[in-house]
Amino acid sequence: MNVLIVYAHPEPRSLNGSLKEFSVKRLRDAGHAVQVSDLYAMNWKAALDAGDSVAHTTGDRFDPSRASKYAFENGLQSADIAAEQAKLKWADAVILHFPLWWFSMPAIMKGWVERVYAYGLAYGVGEHSDARWGDRYGEGNFAGKRAMLVVTTGGWESHYSPRGINGPIDDLLFPIQHGVLYYPGFDVLPPFVVHRTSRIDEQKYAEVRNALGERLDNLWNTAPIPFRAQNGGDYRIPELTLKDDIAPGREGFGVHVK
Ligand SMILES: Cc1cc2nc3c(=O)[nH]c(=O)nc-3n(C[C@H](O)[C@H](O)[C@H](O)COP(=O)(O)OP(=O)(O)OC[C@H]3O[C@@H](n4cnc5c(N)ncnc54)[C@H](O)[C@@H]3O)c2cc1C
């Protein structure tokens, strides 16, 4: 299988850097092909702007979605974007590997998503009508591929528990797992989260590595998070609200998981 690791940490000797190296080796030793997009090492341009289309003429009004669609359809995207899209196409599984910074992914990785996820590739796909609202949330160009987050946090596990001060980790990761990954079609595996990183010594590091290794060994047979498919019958279309008999009386992110 082909695995793409998209990795964001500025220091190769960090915990994230060590775990990323470990993942690459573990996957390759198991016979998988691995590519790594090491965003800091690549000096990845994070900000989406008019320069992302090689056809943009200075002075034209820049419409990010329309420019993305036009550039994607006509082979006019900048080379760094097209190269990442080719890796995504190649991959059977994608791992986003990052430290939690301000309750989300580092800006450089958010910029990777914004620029690489072109109109026509990750959104704006499929028929929009009274019966369907595009190929998204369970359908789309990345359907059939798997995705998983590997995330480290400074906070304790309890800080991210259902009544923890930071909010539940599943809620904090919802915009990434349900939005960035499930929306364009990935099957999203439960995240691998390492908490309280400042307390990691050699013994704890060995435990973390073993646990991560097991998750990687089971990348192909771990059950995905059972998000509800948009066009699977649970939602009214085109309102895209849950039907009254689905999770009655419940609200919040959790209702979108079966
Ligand atoms: C801008 C910013 C925003 C942040 N926002 C949040 C937030 O919203 N929520 C939150 O919870 N935290 C937050 N943090 C903390 C952040 O999530 C952690 O600092 C990060 O996850 C630690 O990962 P690291 O790779 O940088 O670890 P490192 O600092 O590199 O390492 C952590 C520990 O692991 C040990 N270690 C590293 N490599 C090895 C190895 N090979 N063998 C044995 N031990 C090793 C180190 O000795 C160290 O003790 C933030 C930090 C920053 C800088």
The ligand as a Tripos MOL2 file, in Angstrom:
@<TRIPOS>MOLECULE
LIG
   53    58     1     0     0
SMALL
NO_CHARGES

@<TRIPOS>ATOM
      1 C1          2.5960   27.6400   19.3890 C.3       1 LIG1
      2 C2          2.2410   26.5190   20.3310 C.ar      1 LIG1
      3 C3          0.8990   26.2900   20.6150 C.ar      1 LIG1
      4 C4          0.5380   25.2450   21.4650 C.ar      1 LIG1
      5 N1         -0.7950   25.0000   21.6910 N.ar      1 LIG1
      6 C5         -1.1560   23.9580   22.4440 C.ar      1 LIG1
      7 C6         -2.5390   23.6480   22.6270 C.ar      1 LIG1
      8 O1         -3.4340   24.2870   22.1060 O.2       1 LIG1
      9 N2         -2.8530   22.5710   23.4130 N.ar      1 LIG1
     10 C7         -1.8920   21.8110   24.0010 C.ar      1 LIG1
     11 O2         -2.2400   20.8510   24.6970 O.2       1 LIG1
     12 N3         -0.5760   22.0660   23.8180 N.ar      1 LIG1
     13 C8         -0.2050   23.1070   23.0450 C.ar      1 LIG1
     14 N4          1.1380   23.3470   22.8290 N.ar      1 LIG1
     15 C9          2.1150   22.3540   23.2920 C.3       1 LIG1
     16 C10         2.4780   21.4020   22.1350 C.3       1 LIG1
     17 O3          1.3560   20.6680   21.7260 O.3       1 LIG1
     18 C11         3.5910   20.4660   22.5620 C.3       1 LIG1
     19 O4          4.7200   21.2680   22.8640 O.3       1 LIG1
     20 C12         3.9450   19.4870   21.4560 C.3       1 LIG1
     21 O5          2.8570   18.6060   21.2110 O.3       1 LIG1
     22 C13         5.1720   18.6700   21.8250 C.3       1 LIG1
     23 O6          5.6270   18.0280   20.6640 O.3       1 LIG1
     24 P1          7.1490   18.2190   20.2250 P.3       1 LIG1
     25 O7          7.3900   17.3020   19.0670 O.co2     1 LIG1
     26 O8          7.4260   19.6730   20.0050 O.co2     1 LIG1
     27 O9          7.8640   17.6660   21.5240 O.3       1 LIG1
     28 P2          9.3330   17.9340   22.1090 P.3       1 LIG1
     29 O10         9.3290   19.1940   22.8860 O.co2     1 LIG1
     30 O11        10.3520   17.7800   21.0360 O.co2     1 LIG1
     31 O12         9.4810   16.6860   23.0770 O.3       1 LIG1
     32 C14         8.6070   16.4580   24.1730 C.3       1 LIG1
     33 C15         9.2610   15.5030   25.1270 C.3       1 LIG1
     34 O13         9.5330   14.2910   24.4750 O.3       1 LIG1
     35 C16        10.8810   13.9160   24.7100 C.3       1 LIG1
     36 N5         11.4110   13.2720   23.5020 N.ar      1 LIG1
     37 C17        11.4710   13.7770   22.2740 C.ar      1 LIG1
     38 N6         12.0350   12.9030   21.4230 N.ar      1 LIG1
     39 C18        12.3530   11.8080   22.1530 C.ar      1 LIG1
     40 C19        12.9700   10.5680   21.8630 C.ar      1 LIG1
     41 N7         13.3910   10.2780   20.6270 N.pl3     1 LIG1
     42 N8         13.1330    9.6790   22.8560 N.ar      1 LIG1
     43 C20        12.7180    9.9630   24.0850 C.ar      1 LIG1
     44 N9         12.1090   11.1260   24.4400 N.ar      1 LIG1
     45 C21        11.9320   12.0400   23.4840 C.ar      1 LIG1
     46 C22        11.6200   15.2070   24.9860 C.3       1 LIG1
     47 O14        12.7350   14.9750   25.7830 O.3       1 LIG1
     48 C23        10.5870   16.0310   25.6750 C.3       1 LIG1
     49 O15        10.6070   15.7870   27.0720 O.3       1 LIG1
     50 C24         1.5370   24.4140   22.0200 C.ar      1 LIG1
     51 C25         2.8950   24.6630   21.7340 C.ar      1 LIG1
     52 C26         3.2400   25.7040   20.9120 C.ar      1 LIG1
     53 C27         4.7040   25.9390   20.6160 C.3       1 LIG1
@<TRIPOS>BOND
     1     1     2 1
     2     2     3 ar
     3     2    52 ar
     4     3     4 ar
     5     4     5 ar
     6     4    50 ar
     7     5     6 ar
     8     6     7 ar
     9     6    13 1
    10     7     8 2
    11     7     9 ar
    12     9    10 ar
    13    10    11 2
    14    10    12 ar
    15    12    13 ar
    16    13    14 ar
    17    14    15 1
    18    14    50 ar
    19    15    16 1
    20    16    17 1
    21    16    18 1
    22    18    19 1
    23    18    20 1
    24    20    21 1
    25    20    22 1
    26    22    23 1
    27    23    24 1
    28    24    25 2
    29    24    26 1
    30    24    27 1
    31    27    28 1
    32    28    29 2
    33    28    30 1
    34    28    31 1
    35    31    32 1
    36    32    33 1
    37    33    34 1
    38    33    48 1
    39    34    35 1
    40    35    36 1
    41    35    46 1
    42    36    37 ar
    43    36    45 ar
    44    37    38 ar
    45    38    39 ar
    46    39    40 ar
    47    39    45 ar
    48    40    41 1
    49    40    42 ar
    50    42    43 ar
    51    43    44 ar
    52    44    45 ar
    53    46    47 1
    54    46    48 1
    55    48    49 1
    56    50    51 ar
    57    51    52 ar
    58    52    53 1
@<TRIPOS>SUBSTRUCTURE
     1 LIG1         1 GROUP 0 **** ****
